[in-house]
Amino acid sequence: MQDLKGQAALVTGASRGLGRAFAEALGARGAEVIAIARTVGALEELDDAIRAAGGPQATLVPLDITDDPAIERLGAAIHGRWGKLDLWIHAAVNDPPLSPAEHAADKDWDKAMAVNARATQRLVRSLDPLLRLAPGGGRAVFFDDAHNTGPFHGTYAASKAAARAITTAWEVETARFPLNVLHLSPPPMPTGLRARFRPGEDRAGLASPRDVAATMLPTVLAAAEARA
């Protein structure tokens, strides 16, 4: 199925977990995937997987999303090549060490806030104009995480809550415009993040990122059809 042919789809955190699963699913349906992650080798493996499934070659962007100037250049580069952005899947996330609130290290707090909150805002600022240029309105997809908000998750949960506040405000602010902001809640998955937060957990019953992406993708695509 190549129903997304000609659409530009940006995926952050594209080298692993749910980000990679979405990138593969979008590429297999013909989307021109712009894959962002820090690891070149993992991005190349993703491109191989997309092309093996019959999709177009992905655009690989080895990038640290906390690099503000690079994020600004990213928006300009997308505009120069595609003139729009049809879809943004934001799956990049930082998972700081578990810690009691009174012992949280400054460096862990700063890193979590930089990746999960500040970078999200910078990406919104850079990509908003491109999403508005997409026919029928572009889609921006964010993932909630209600499974990691309890004791010892204070730093992570605070950074995710800050990001949610930013994207919820953006969703309301753009409600009258051709831009679709979605918040989705994936089930627990056997990702590296979950393994670090729950070492020793029996992962046999967890949903695979590939299955979760396949389940969520119709919702993502239907949002644009409803707005068009």
N, CA, C and O of each residue as an XYZ file, in Angstrom:
912
protein
N       0.842     -1.192      0.000
C       0.000      0.000      0.000
C       0.879      1.244      0.000
O       1.736      1.399      0.870
N       0.672      2.132     -0.971
C       1.493      3.332     -1.112
C       0.620      4.592     -1.027
O       0.822      5.541     -1.785
N      -0.349      4.599     -0.104
C      -1.302      5.701     -0.044
C      -0.710      6.985      0.515
O      -1.361      8.028      0.462
N       0.503      6.941      1.048
C       1.147      8.146      1.582
C       2.246      8.654      0.652
O       3.075      9.467      1.060
N       2.258      8.191     -0.567
C       3.284      8.603     -1.521
C       3.284     10.127     -1.686
O       2.235     10.742     -1.874
N       4.472     10.719     -1.613
C       4.609     12.161     -1.760
C       4.458     12.938     -0.472
O       4.679     14.149     -0.460
N       4.085     12.273      0.621
C       3.949     12.968      1.900
C       5.275     12.947      2.655
O       5.971     11.932      2.687
N       5.610     14.074      3.257
C       6.827     14.189      4.060
C       6.480     13.938      5.519
O       5.620     14.612      6.087
N       7.158     12.960      6.125
C       6.870     12.577      7.506
C       8.148     12.623      8.334
O       9.088     11.871      8.076
N       8.180     13.497      9.319
C       9.324     13.624     10.219
C       9.094     12.767     11.454
O       8.035     12.841     12.077
N      10.084     11.953     11.810
C      10.000     11.120     13.008
C      11.222     11.391     13.873
O      12.350     11.146     13.445
N      11.010     11.893     15.082
C      12.106     12.027     16.039
C      12.169     10.753     16.874
O      11.162     10.073     17.070
N      13.366     10.442     17.363
C      13.526      9.178     18.071
C      13.303      7.997     17.151
O      12.732      6.982     17.550
N      13.762      8.138     15.902
C      13.416      7.170     14.859
C      14.273      5.917     14.862
O      14.009      4.999     14.086
N      15.284      5.850     15.703
C      16.213      4.726     15.628
C      15.784      3.516     16.442
O      16.371      2.442     16.308
N      14.765      3.674     17.286
C      14.400      2.552     18.160
C      12.964      2.698     18.640
O      12.343      3.750     18.488
N      12.455      1.630     19.217
C      11.156      1.652     19.864
C      10.017      2.096     18.976
O       9.956      1.742     17.798
N       9.111      2.877     19.550
C       7.912      3.300     18.835
C       8.248      4.234     17.677
O       7.578      4.199     16.645
N       9.270      5.064     17.831
C       9.667      5.941     16.737
C      10.084      5.155     15.515
O       9.658      5.464     14.403
N      10.910      4.144     15.705
C      11.328      3.318     14.568
C      10.137      2.591     13.960
O      10.017      2.506     12.738
N       9.262      2.069     14.801
C       8.098      1.342     14.285
C       7.225      2.246     13.424
O       6.754      1.826     12.367
N       7.003      3.483     13.865
C       6.223      4.422     13.055
C       6.955      4.765     11.763
O       6.335      4.835     10.702
N       8.260      4.978     11.839
C       9.026      5.303     10.637
C       8.930      4.178      9.611
O       8.751      4.440      8.422
N       9.045      2.940     10.057
C       8.942      1.805      9.146
C       7.544      1.723      8.539
O       7.398      1.499      7.338
N       6.521      1.905      9.368
C       5.144      1.803      8.876
C       4.835      2.900      7.865
O       4.182      2.651      6.851
N       5.302      4.102      8.138
C       5.057      5.218      7.220
C       5.813      5.023      5.912
O       5.268      5.253      4.833
N       7.067      4.600      6.010
C       7.853      4.365      4.810
C       7.264      3.269      3.942
O       7.257      3.381      2.716
N       6.771      2.211      4.569
C       6.176      1.110      3.814
C       4.938      1.550      3.051
O       4.570      0.940      2.047
N       4.293      2.614      3.529
C       3.101      3.127      2.848
C       3.429      4.270      1.895
O       2.534      4.959      1.406
N       4.705      4.462      1.637
C       5.113      5.407      0.606
C       5.520      6.777      1.074
O       5.932      7.602      0.259
N       5.419      7.056      2.379
C       5.812      8.376      2.877
C       7.318      8.573      2.737
O       8.091      7.618      2.826
N       7.718      9.803      2.521
C       9.136     10.158      2.495
C       9.538     10.509      3.925
O       9.277     11.611      4.407
N      10.174      9.557      4.588
C      10.467      9.665      6.009
C      11.734     10.482      6.239
O      12.777     10.227      5.637
N      11.619     11.466      7.119
C      12.764     12.246      7.592
C      13.044     11.732      8.997
O      12.324     12.060      9.940
N      14.084     10.931      9.134
C      14.333     10.206     10.378
C      15.409     10.903     11.198
O      16.524     11.126     10.726
N      15.056     11.241     12.434
C      15.984     11.932     13.327
C      16.334     11.038     14.506
O      15.456     10.490     15.171
N      17.619     10.903     14.752
C      18.145     10.215     15.927
C      19.615     10.594     16.038
O      20.162     11.236     15.141
N      20.250     10.203     17.125
C      21.654     10.563     17.307
C      22.608      9.536     16.709
O      23.773      9.851     16.466
N      22.140      8.320     16.468
C      23.017      7.227     16.064
C      22.920      6.966     14.572
O      21.865      6.573     14.074
N      24.016      7.182     13.858
C      24.019      7.023     12.407
C      23.746      5.581     12.012
O      22.941      5.324     11.116
N      24.410      4.637     12.671
C      24.239      3.234     12.315
C      22.802      2.775     12.432
O      22.308      2.055     11.563
N      22.122      3.182     13.495
C      20.726      2.787     13.685
C      19.828      3.421     12.632
O      18.866      2.797     12.184
N      20.129      4.647     12.234
C      19.356      5.294     11.172
C      19.547      4.564      9.848
O      18.595      4.402      9.085
N      20.758      4.127      9.573
C      21.011      3.390      8.334
C      20.269      2.057      8.330
O      19.764      1.628      7.292
N      20.204      1.407      9.477
C      19.437      0.163      9.577
C      17.955      0.423      9.320
O      17.284     -0.382      8.674
N      17.450      1.534      9.821
C      16.059      1.907      9.569
C      15.822      2.102      8.082
O      14.832      1.607      7.542
N      16.708      2.808      7.420
C      16.564      3.039      5.983
C      16.559      1.718      5.221
O      15.768      1.534      4.296
N      17.430      0.811      5.605
C      17.458     -0.509      4.962
C      16.113     -1.212      5.123
O      15.608     -1.822      4.181
N      15.534     -1.123      6.328
C      14.256     -1.789      6.589
C      13.131     -1.172      5.765
O      12.279     -1.889      5.242
N      13.125      0.146      5.648
C      12.085      0.820      4.862
C      12.177      0.417      3.395
O      11.167      0.105      2.764
N      13.388      0.425      2.861
C      13.539      0.081      1.447
C      13.268     -1.398      1.191
O      12.773     -1.762      0.125
N      13.591     -2.252      2.163
C      13.292     -3.675      2.017
C      11.790     -3.919      1.952
O      11.337     -4.894      1.354
N      11.015     -3.019      2.578
C       9.553     -3.132      2.559
C       8.941     -2.451      1.342
O       7.718     -2.382      1.221
N       9.779     -1.947      0.441
C       9.276     -1.315     -0.773
C       9.083      0.175     -0.676
O       8.538      0.785     -1.596
N       9.518      0.785      0.422
C       9.348      2.221      0.601
C      10.477      3.013     -0.020
O      11.498      2.441     -0.400
N      10.310      4.330     -0.131
C      11.359      5.187     -0.693
C      12.511      5.362      0.291
O      12.355      5.144      1.492
N      13.649      5.751     -0.225
C      14.799      6.006      0.629
C      14.469      7.102      1.633
O      13.911      8.141      1.280
N      14.824      6.853      2.890
C      14.573      7.841      3.937
C      15.656      8.913      3.925
O      16.776      8.682      3.468
N      15.306     10.074      4.429
C      16.282     11.136      4.659
C      16.759     11.010      6.095
O      15.976     11.185      7.029
N      18.030     10.708      6.278
C      18.573     10.429      7.604
C      19.233     11.679      8.171
O      20.091     12.291      7.536
N      18.814     12.046      9.377
C      19.314     13.280     10.003
C      19.880     12.938     11.378
O      19.136     12.928     12.359
N      21.189     12.657     11.471
C      21.790     12.425     12.784
C      21.855     13.750     13.539
O      22.613     14.647     13.171
N      21.067     13.862     14.580
C      20.871     15.172     15.204
C      20.528     15.009     16.674
O      19.758     14.125     17.049
N      21.102     15.864     17.499
C      20.718     15.989     18.901
C      19.639     17.063     18.967
O      19.902     18.225     18.658
N      18.439     16.690     19.364
C      17.333     17.645     19.312
C      17.456     18.768     20.338
O      16.643     19.692     20.338
N      18.465     18.702     21.214
C      18.691     19.827     22.126
C      19.585     20.894     21.497
O      19.888     21.903     22.134
N      20.004     20.676     20.261
C      20.819     21.647     19.525
C      19.878     22.649     18.856
O      19.374     22.395     17.763
N      19.642     23.782     19.510
C      18.661     24.759     19.016
C      18.943     25.240     17.592
O      18.028     25.234     16.769
N      20.169     25.656     17.266
C      20.420     26.100     15.891
C      20.159     25.006     14.863
O      19.683     25.285     13.762
N      20.470     23.759     15.218
C      20.229     22.655     14.290
C      18.741     22.456     14.043
O      18.336     22.121     12.930
N      17.929     22.658     15.066
C      16.479     22.525     14.898
C      15.950     23.618     13.977
O      15.069     23.364     13.157
N      16.474     24.818     14.103
C      16.059     25.895     13.205
C      16.472     25.592     11.766
O      15.715     25.847     10.829
N      17.677     25.047     11.598
C      18.130     24.679     10.250
C      17.292     23.543      9.681
O      17.056     23.480      8.474
N      16.847     22.656     10.546
C      16.017     21.538     10.101
C      14.742     22.042      9.442
O      14.380     21.587      8.357
N      14.063     22.974     10.090
C      12.838     23.521      9.514
C      13.085     24.158      8.162
O      12.306     23.972      7.227
N      14.175     24.914      8.057
C      14.500     25.564      6.786
C      14.808     24.539      5.708
O      14.426     24.716      4.551
N      15.502     23.461      6.085
C      15.854     22.429      5.112
C      14.615     21.691      4.610
O      14.508     21.390      3.421
N      13.684     21.400      5.510
C      12.448     20.732      5.099
C      11.661     21.626      4.150
O      11.131     21.158      3.142
N      11.588     22.898      4.471
C      10.873     23.827      3.593
C      11.532     23.899      2.223
O      10.849     23.940      1.200
N      12.855     23.913      2.208
C      13.552     24.004      0.939
C      13.348     22.792      0.047
O      13.318     22.921     -1.177
N      13.208     21.615      0.645
C      13.072     20.396     -0.158
C      11.626     20.036     -0.454
O      11.290     19.679     -1.584
N      10.756     20.129      0.570
C       9.368     19.685      0.390
C       8.359     20.834      0.366
O       7.269     20.689     -0.188
N       8.711     21.961      0.954
C       7.791     23.087      1.005
C       6.642     22.907      1.970
O       5.702     23.701      1.967
N       6.700     21.874      2.799
C       5.603     21.544      3.718
C       6.074     20.411      4.615
O       7.155     19.856      4.417
N       5.256     20.074      5.602
C       5.451     18.865      6.396
C       4.073     18.271      6.647
O       3.215     18.914      7.252
N       3.861     17.050      6.184
C       2.549     16.417      6.324
C       2.341     15.786      7.689
O       1.222     15.754      8.201
N       3.425     15.281      8.281
C       3.275     14.538      9.530
C       4.547     14.645     10.364
O       5.663     14.538      9.855
N       4.341     14.860     11.665
C       5.448     14.852     12.620
C       5.105     13.882     13.741
O       4.133     14.079     14.470
N       5.904     12.840     13.871
C       5.786     11.890     14.974
C       6.906     12.202     15.960
O       8.082     12.062     15.624
N       6.555     12.619     17.160
C       7.571     13.014     18.147
C       7.727     11.902     19.184
O       6.991     11.833     20.168
N       8.711     11.032     18.929
C       8.931      9.892     19.817
C      10.245      9.983     20.580
O      10.556      9.089     21.366
N      11.014     11.031     20.371
C      12.270     11.194     21.106
C      11.971     11.453     22.577
O      11.062     12.213     22.911
N      12.736     10.820     23.445
C      12.489     10.976     24.878
C      13.773     10.700     25.645
O      14.590      9.877     25.232
N      13.940     11.390     26.757
C      15.040     11.125     27.677
C      14.491     10.447     28.915
O      13.459     10.857     29.448
N      15.174      9.414     29.374
C      14.721      8.681     30.557
C      15.773      8.786     31.657
O      16.699      7.977     31.708
N      15.636      9.776     32.534
C      16.622      9.972     33.596
C      16.589      8.815     34.592
O      15.592      8.098     34.671
N      17.658      8.630     35.344
C      17.676      7.553     36.338
C      16.571      7.721     37.374
O      16.211      8.838     37.745
N      16.045      6.604     37.828
C      15.078      6.650     38.921
C      15.763      7.198     40.171
O      16.908      6.861     40.471
N      15.035      8.049     40.891
C      15.637      8.671     42.061
C      14.555      9.232     42.969
O      13.539      9.724     42.479
N      14.753      9.168     44.298
C      13.862      9.917     45.184
C      13.944     11.405     44.844
O      14.998     11.898     44.441
N      12.860     12.096     45.004
C      12.816     13.507     44.614
C      13.920     14.326     45.273
O      14.484     15.226     44.650
N      14.233     14.016     46.539
C      15.222     14.831     47.250
C      16.660     14.531     46.818
O      17.585     15.254     47.190
N      16.846     13.476     46.040
C      18.196     13.115     45.604
C      18.387     13.262     44.097
O      19.432     12.874     43.575
N      17.412     13.806     43.394
C      17.533     13.945     41.942
C      18.735     14.827     41.595
O      18.879     15.931     42.119
N      19.581     14.330     40.717
C      20.791     15.064     40.336
C      20.452     16.201     39.377
O      19.586     16.066     38.513
N      21.148     17.317     39.546
C      20.911     18.467     38.672
C      21.110     18.108     37.204
O      20.324     18.523     36.352
N      22.148     17.345     36.903
C      22.432     17.015     35.504
C      21.323     16.160     34.902
O      21.022     16.286     33.715
N      20.714     15.292     35.704
C      19.620     14.469     35.195
C      18.373     15.314     34.963
O      17.677     15.146     33.962
N      18.098     16.222     35.891
C      16.957     17.135     35.732
C      17.135     18.003     34.494
O      16.215     18.143     33.688
N      18.317     18.583     34.347
C      18.565     19.478     33.215
C      18.449     18.740     31.884
O      17.878     19.270     30.931
N      18.981     17.529     31.812
C      18.925     16.758     30.566
C      17.493     16.375     30.226
O      17.079     16.494     29.073
N      16.735     15.918     31.212
C      15.346     15.529     30.957
C      14.525     16.719     30.485
O      13.738     16.600     29.546
N      14.705     17.862     31.129
C      13.969     19.048     30.714
C      14.407     19.524     29.327
O      13.583     19.989     28.539
N      15.697     19.408     29.033
C      16.198     19.848     27.732
C      15.623     19.007     26.601
O      15.214     19.543     25.571
N      15.590     17.699     26.788
C      15.112     16.804     25.729
C      13.591     16.765     25.681
O      12.996     16.936     24.617
N      12.966     16.542     26.822
C      11.529     16.270     26.828
C      10.662     17.524     26.755
O       9.553     17.471     26.223
N      11.137     18.633     27.271
C      10.324     19.857     27.280
C      10.866     20.930     26.338
O      10.180     21.343     25.403
N      12.095     21.380     26.585
C      12.638     22.480     25.776
C      12.704     22.112     24.291
O      12.288     22.900     23.442
N      13.218     20.938     23.975
C      13.333     20.539     22.567
C      11.963     20.416     21.916
O      11.806     20.725     20.735
N      10.978     19.968     22.674
C       9.622     19.886     22.129
C       9.133     21.268     21.716
O       8.566     21.435     20.636
N       9.354     22.258     22.580
C       8.925     23.621     22.250
C       9.674     24.166     21.040
O       9.081     24.824     20.184
N      10.962     23.897     20.969
C      11.750     24.377     19.828
C      11.287     23.718     18.531
O      11.231     24.372     17.489
N      10.964     22.455     18.587
C      10.460     21.763     17.399
C       9.096     22.301     16.987
O       8.831     22.471     15.797
N       8.235     22.568     17.952
C       6.932     23.172     17.640
C       7.145     24.487     16.898
O       6.502     24.741     15.879
N       8.028     25.304     17.398
C       8.285     26.609     16.778
C       8.831     26.462     15.359
O       8.462     27.226     14.467
N       9.699     25.492     15.154
C      10.321     25.309     13.844
C       9.387     24.661     12.835
O       9.433     24.984     11.648
N       8.534     23.741     13.302
C       7.737     22.930     12.381
C       6.315     23.433     12.171
O       5.675     23.064     11.186
N       5.812     24.260     13.065
C       4.441     24.765     12.933
C       4.166     25.367     11.548
O       3.162     25.006     10.935
N       5.006     26.259     11.032
C       4.699     26.839      9.712
C       4.644     25.794      8.605
O       3.857     25.923      7.667
N       5.475     24.761      8.707
C       5.511     23.719      7.679
C       4.267     22.851      7.724
O       3.740     22.459      6.683
N       3.801     22.552      8.918
C       2.588     21.745      9.067
C       1.368     22.489      8.533
O       0.460     21.870      7.977
N       1.339     23.795      8.697
C       0.216     24.589      8.192
C       0.181     24.618      6.667
O      -0.867     24.873      6.073
N       1.324     24.357      6.032
C       1.400     24.384      4.572
C       0.983     23.065      3.922
O       0.811     23.004      2.705
N       0.820     22.024      4.710
C       0.445     20.728      4.144
C      -1.005     20.758      3.664
O      -1.861     21.320      4.348
N      -1.299     20.174      2.516
C      -2.688     20.124      2.033
C      -3.603     19.451      3.056
O      -3.336     18.331      3.492
N      -4.673     20.132      3.434
C      -5.585     19.582      4.428
C      -5.111     19.728      5.853
O      -5.841     19.392      6.786
N      -3.905     20.223      6.039
C      -3.368     20.400      7.383
C      -2.456     19.265      7.783
O      -2.805     18.095      7.623
N      -1.291     19.600      8.303
C      -0.372     18.583      8.782
C      -0.809     18.025     10.123
O      -1.697     18.566     10.781
N      -0.166     16.929     10.515
C      -0.487     16.267     11.776
C       0.756     16.201     12.649
O       1.836     15.853     12.171
N       0.610     16.530     13.916
C       1.688     16.396     14.892
C       1.221     15.431     15.972
O       0.142     15.605     16.539
N       2.024     14.419     16.257
C       1.613     13.351     17.167
C       2.575     13.276     18.347
O       3.791     13.189     18.173
N       2.007     13.313     19.548
C       2.780     13.217     20.783
C       2.264     12.041     21.603
O       1.103     11.646     21.492
N       3.149     11.493     22.427
C       2.798     10.300     23.190
C       2.828     10.586     24.683
O       3.845     11.012     25.230
N       1.695     10.343     25.330
C       1.627     10.439     26.779
C       2.225      9.178     27.397
O       2.327      8.142     26.740
N       2.614      9.275     28.652
C       3.155      8.118     29.368
C       2.611      8.131     30.784
O       3.216      8.686     31.701
N       1.457      7.506     30.938
C       0.820      7.453     32.256
C       1.353      6.307     33.104
O       0.947      6.141     34.254
N       2.261      5.514     32.540
C       2.747      4.325     33.237
C       3.978      4.610     34.091
O       4.383      3.763     34.886
N       4.575      5.782     33.939
C       5.814      6.092     34.654
C       5.706      7.455     35.325
O       6.439      8.386     34.992
N       4.780      7.558     36.276
C       4.541      8.836     36.950
C       4.579      8.724     38.468
O       4.323      9.710     39.160
N       4.889      7.559     38.996
C       4.819      7.354     40.436
C       6.112      7.666     41.160
O       6.939      8.433     40.667
N       6.287      7.070     42.333
C       7.496      7.294     43.120
C       8.762      7.006     42.317
O       8.823      6.052     41.542
N       9.761      7.849     42.520
C      11.083      7.740     41.884
C      11.088      8.158     40.414
O      12.139      8.152     39.772
N       9.930      8.518     39.882
C       9.844      8.979     38.497
C       9.666     10.499     38.418
O       9.285     11.019     37.369
N       9.937     11.210     39.507
C       9.615     12.632     39.554
C      10.240     13.451     38.443
O       9.561     14.269     37.823
N      11.527     13.246     38.178
C      12.200     14.039     37.144
C      11.614     13.749     35.771
O      11.306     14.669     35.014
N      11.463     12.481     35.457
C      10.898     12.103     34.161
C       9.470     12.618     34.024
O       9.118     13.231     33.015
N       8.649     12.365     35.041
C       7.241     12.758     34.972
C       7.090     14.271     34.859
O       6.218     14.755     34.137
N       7.929     15.019     35.564
C       7.853     16.482     35.492
C       8.189     16.976     34.088
O       7.533     17.882     33.573
N       9.199     16.389     33.474
C       9.589     16.825     32.131
C       8.523     16.467     31.104
O       8.271     17.235     30.176
N       7.900     15.315     31.265
C       6.823     14.927     30.351
C       5.590     15.799     30.570
O       4.896     16.137     29.612
N       5.312     16.166     31.823
C       4.174     17.040     32.103
C       4.390     18.421     31.494
O       3.450     19.035     30.989
N       5.623     18.907     31.541
C       5.927     20.202     30.923
C       5.711     20.140     29.418
O       5.137     21.055     28.827
N       6.172     19.064     28.803
C       5.968     18.903     27.363
C       4.485     18.828     27.031
O       4.034     19.407     26.042
N       3.729     18.115     27.857
C       2.285     17.981     27.615
C       1.602     19.338     27.713
O       0.695     19.627     26.933
N       2.019     20.169     28.654
C       1.432     21.506     28.786
C       1.683     22.333     27.529
O       0.797     23.049     27.062
N       2.887     22.232     26.989
C       3.232     22.975     25.772
C       2.373     22.519     24.605
O       1.784     23.342     23.905
N       2.300     21.211     24.396
C       1.598     20.704     23.214
C       0.082     20.802     23.345
O      -0.620     20.924     22.341
N      -0.431     20.750     24.579
C      -1.867     20.949     24.770
C      -2.252     22.393     24.454
O      -3.271     22.646     23.812
N      -1.431     23.332     24.909
C      -1.685     24.737     24.571
C      -1.660     24.929     23.061
O      -2.517     25.617     22.505
N      -0.687     24.328     22.401
C      -0.576     24.431     20.937
C      -1.799     23.828     20.257
O      -2.304     24.373     19.276
N      -2.266     22.715     20.776
C      -3.455     22.069     20.205
C      -4.661     23.003     20.246
O      -5.389     23.119     19.261
N      -4.876     23.668     21.381
C      -6.012     24.573     21.524
C      -5.822     25.824     20.661
O      -6.766     26.302     20.031
N      -4.620     26.335     20.640
C      -4.331     27.561     19.884
C      -4.518     27.383     18.379
O      -4.835     28.337     17.669
N      -4.320     26.162     17.901
C      -4.401     25.912     16.454
C      -5.698     25.223     16.046
O      -5.825     24.766     14.910
N      -6.655     25.145     16.956
C      -7.881     24.389     16.672
C      -8.634     24.921     15.460
O      -9.312     24.156     14.775
N      -8.528     26.209     15.185
C      -9.258     26.806     14.053
C      -8.455     26.782     12.756
O      -8.922     27.254     11.719
N      -7.271     26.240     12.821
C      -6.387     26.264     11.657
C      -6.194     24.852     11.098
O      -6.483     23.871     11.783
N      -5.710     24.745      9.866
C      -5.514     23.430      9.258
C      -4.262     22.738      9.792
O      -3.274     22.562      9.078
N      -4.329     22.354     11.050
C      -3.213     21.680     11.699
C      -3.802     20.769     12.767
O      -4.630     21.206     13.565
N      -3.389     19.527     12.789
C      -3.955     18.537     13.702
C      -2.919     18.125     14.740
O      -1.895     17.540     14.387
N      -3.168     18.419     16.008
C      -2.279     18.023     17.092
C      -2.951     16.887     17.856
O      -4.057     17.042     18.375
N      -2.280     15.757     17.918
C      -2.853     14.567     18.550
C      -1.997     14.127     19.732
O      -0.769     14.188     19.682
N      -2.658     13.686     20.787
C      -1.981     13.085     21.932
C      -2.478     11.646     22.060
O      -3.670     11.409     22.254
N      -1.572     10.706     21.952
C      -1.923      9.297     22.012
C      -1.255      8.643     23.218
O      -0.193      9.074     23.668
N      -1.892      7.606     23.727
C      -1.389      6.919     24.924
C      -1.077      5.465     24.588
O      -1.972      4.622     24.631
N       0.157      5.159     24.259
C       0.503      3.776     23.937
C       0.501      2.892     25.177
O       0.748      3.379     26.280
N       0.229      1.616     25.017
C       0.309      0.688     26.141
C       1.766      0.408     26.486
O       2.662      0.799     25.738
N       2.013     -0.259     27.600
C       3.397     -0.621     27.933
C       4.023     -1.469     26.825
O       3.400     -2.397     26.308
N       5.260     -1.137     26.473
C       5.972     -1.841     25.404
C       7.356     -2.260     25.901
O       7.893     -1.638     26.818
N       7.933     -3.294     25.316
C       9.261     -3.762     25.743
C      10.384     -2.912     25.151
O      11.209     -3.404     24.382
N      10.404     -1.646     25.515
C      11.411     -0.714     25.008
C      12.569     -0.595     25.993
O      12.494     -1.068     27.127
N      13.636      0.047     25.536
C      14.761      0.282     26.418
C      14.383      1.146     27.602
O      14.865      0.924     28.713
N      13.518      2.137     27.377
C      13.071      3.005     28.470
C      12.387      2.188     29.557
O      12.680      2.349     30.742
N      11.481      1.316     29.153
C      10.759      0.535     30.156
C      11.692     -0.440     30.877
O      11.532     -0.690     32.072
N      12.658     -0.984     30.152
C      13.598     -1.901     30.784
C      14.417     -1.191     31.855
O      14.716     -1.769     32.900
N      14.776      0.061     31.594
C      15.540      0.812     32.593
C      14.673      1.216     33.780
O      15.156      1.273     34.911
N      13.416      1.491     33.533
C      12.521      1.870     34.622
C      12.004      0.656     35.396
O      11.680      0.761     36.579
N      11.927     -0.487     34.729
C      11.391     -1.690     35.366
C      12.277     -2.895     35.071
O      11.855     -3.821     34.379
N      13.487     -2.889     35.584
C      14.393     -4.016     35.344
C      13.837     -5.300     35.961
O      13.280     -5.286     37.058
N      13.998     -6.394     35.243
C      13.520     -7.670     35.748
C      12.063     -7.953     35.462
O      11.566     -9.022     35.815
N      11.363     -7.022     34.830
C       9.948     -7.230     34.511
C       9.785     -8.332     33.470
O      10.605     -8.451     32.560
N       8.748     -9.123     33.597
C       8.402    -10.103     32.572
C       7.814     -9.344     31.388
O       6.727     -8.775     31.489
N       8.528     -9.334     30.274
C       8.131     -8.539     29.120
C       7.273     -9.324     28.132
O       6.882     -8.792     27.093
N       6.982    -10.573     28.446
C       6.294    -11.433     27.475
C       4.915    -10.900     27.099
O       4.488    -11.061     25.955
N       4.220    -10.277     28.028
C       2.862     -9.826     27.754
C       2.753     -8.402     27.237
O       1.645     -7.900     27.052
N       3.875     -7.745     27.001
C       3.851     -6.355     26.543
C       3.644     -6.282     25.034
O       4.077     -7.161     24.289
N       2.978     -5.222     24.601
C       2.709     -5.037     23.172
C       3.975     -4.572     22.462
O       4.705     -3.730     22.986
N       4.241     -5.108     21.283
C       5.434     -4.708     20.540
C       5.226     -3.320     19.938
O       4.104     -2.974     19.568
N       6.294     -2.516     19.835
C       6.165     -1.205     19.191
C       5.574     -1.300     17.790
O       4.794     -0.436     17.389
N       5.931     -2.324     17.052
C       5.403     -2.468     15.691
C       3.889     -2.635     15.711
O       3.188     -2.031     14.899
N       3.381     -3.448     16.629
C       1.929     -3.643     16.715
C       1.230     -2.365     17.170
O       0.152     -2.032     16.679
N       1.846     -1.656     18.107
C       1.248     -0.411     18.599
C       1.190      0.628     17.486
O       0.177      1.310     17.325
N       2.263      0.752     16.720
C       2.270      1.706     15.609
C       1.206      1.352     14.584
O       0.513      2.232     14.075
N       1.075      0.065     14.281
C       0.072     -0.365     13.303
C      -1.337     -0.057     13.790
O      -2.213      0.271     12.990
N      -1.560     -0.160     15.088
C      -2.878      0.125     15.659
C      -3.174      1.620     15.670
O      -4.310      2.032     15.435
N      -2.161      2.425     15.940
C      -2.366      3.869     16.072
C      -2.379      4.608     14.738
O      -3.001      5.666     14.629
N      -1.713      4.078     13.735
C      -1.574      4.812     12.479
C      -2.911      5.179     11.841
O      -3.038      6.304     11.358
N      -3.910      4.307     11.809
C      -5.198      4.715     11.242
C      -5.813      5.919     11.960
O      -6.444      6.761     11.321
N      -5.637      6.005     13.276
C      -6.142      7.158     14.025
C      -5.431      8.430     13.593
O      -6.059      9.478     13.438
N      -4.133      8.339     13.401
C      -3.348      9.491     12.964
C      -3.807      9.966     11.594
O      -3.995     11.164     11.380
N      -3.986      9.045     10.678
C      -4.376      9.418      9.322
C      -5.821      9.895      9.263
O      -6.142     10.795      8.487
N      -6.690      9.309     10.066
C      -8.099      9.709     10.066
C      -8.280     11.126     10.584
O      -9.227     11.808     10.193
N      -7.392     11.581     11.454
C      -7.509     12.937     11.998
C      -7.421     13.969     10.888
O      -8.162     14.953     10.887
N      -6.527     13.750      9.954
C      -6.390     14.701      8.850
C      -7.596     14.643      7.931
O      -8.051     15.678      7.445
N      -8.119     13.452      7.686
C      -9.279     13.319      6.812
C     -10.489     14.023      7.410
O     -11.284     14.625      6.688
N     -10.628     13.944      8.745
C     -11.768     14.582      9.403
C     -11.687     16.097      9.321
O     -12.713     16.773      9.247
N     -10.449     16.642      9.333
C     -10.273     18.091      9.302
C     -10.379     18.645      7.883
O     -10.766     19.795      7.677
N     -10.021     17.792      6.898
C      -9.969     18.259      5.509
C     -11.336     18.651      4.994
O     -11.466     19.066      3.842
